[in-house]
Amino acid sequence: MQTEFNTIAIIGKFMRESAVQLMRKDLIDLAQHLKVKNIDVLFESNTAGHAKIEGFKTMPLDALGQKADLVIVMGGDGTMLSAARALKNSGIPLVGINRGHFGFLTDLRAEEMLESIDAILAGEHQTESRMILNASVIRDGKTIFENHAFNDIVLKSGLRLIELEVTIDGKFIHKQRADGLILSTPTGTTAYSLSAGGPILHPDVEAIALVPICPHTLSNRPLAVNSNAKIEIAVVQVDHATISFDGQSQLDLLQGDCIKIARAEEGVTLLHPSDYCYYEMLRNKLHWG
């Protein structure tokens, strides 16, 4: 079988040892299946360690992009989000095998993974580019924290409302009092943003969604802006609040902090089966009629 992928990296749900152990057989079956096809196989170090997989090369997550031509992620959307952020500078395509709850990003069925992977290796796949966001937290005139998000960046209060001032491309938009604010990529609009009443944006839509969380003023509605917009958010009043990235890393915010958010130069490349349909995925995952 001809393939453009000579070295393939495998990542399991490395954040939870018990979860990786449950998928150990699938991970080994996949690796051996690829090895028979004379493909070099790499395992993410924690995946191999937690699942006690031996006989294959291992590398840290952020180093896989230096060696692999393709990364296969076995787990749920959270595992895919972690992998995408860690490998954002590599340009390596990712394909996901769903062993989680939702599977908006990991769209291969575990029961059919070998057949699906064979089709992808044979060139029967769709290639899709997805945007990510970059954010800087500025305090007392200094950048104290930077991070990326594939799904969303969330500013959220503790017990009391947070007051935020939003500026886009240097133009004042509004002050809002709310439980928080979600800034979402199109990918993330089927996550927390959807639960907060935000719109679903097709991945091809070049936009960022700003979705308030339980706003004090009911006329404060979700807003979608061009993906090249430069967004600034000032923390005007706060008791306790945090900023989080894909729900996986966070920082406490203080009154007077300024958060600058923009589309990152890097993107994420996903591979889907040739018959993949975004609308069909939505219909199945959201149980539309």
Sequence and secondary structure as in RCSB ss.txt:
>XXXX:A:sequence
MQTEFNTIAIIGKFMRESAVQLMRKDLIDLAQHLKVKNIDVLFESNTAGHAKIEGFKTMPLDALGQKADLVIVMG
GDGTMLSAARALKNSGIPLVGINRGHFGFLTDLRAEEMLESIDAILAGEHQTESRMILNASVIRDGKTIFENHAF
NDIVLKSGLRLIELEVTIDGKFIHKQRADGLILSTPTGTTAYSLSAGGPILHPDVEAIALVPICPHTLSNRPLAV
NSNAKIEIAVVQVDHATISFDGQSQLDLLQGDCIKIARAEEGVTLLHPSDYCYYEMLRNKLHWG
>XXXX:A:secstr
   S SEEEEE  TT HHHHHHTHHHHHHHHHHHHHTT EEEEEHHHHHHHT  SSEEE GGGGGGT SEEEEEE
 HHHHHHHHHHTTTT   EEEEE SS  SS  EEGGGHHHHHHHHHTT EEEEEEEEEEEEEEETTEEEEEEEES
SEEEEEESSS EEEEEEETTEEEEEEEESEEEEE TGGGGTHHHHTT     TTS EEEEEEES SSTT   EEE
ETT  EEEEEEE SSEEEEETTTEEEEE TT EEEEEEEEEEEEEEEETT  HHHHHHHHTT  
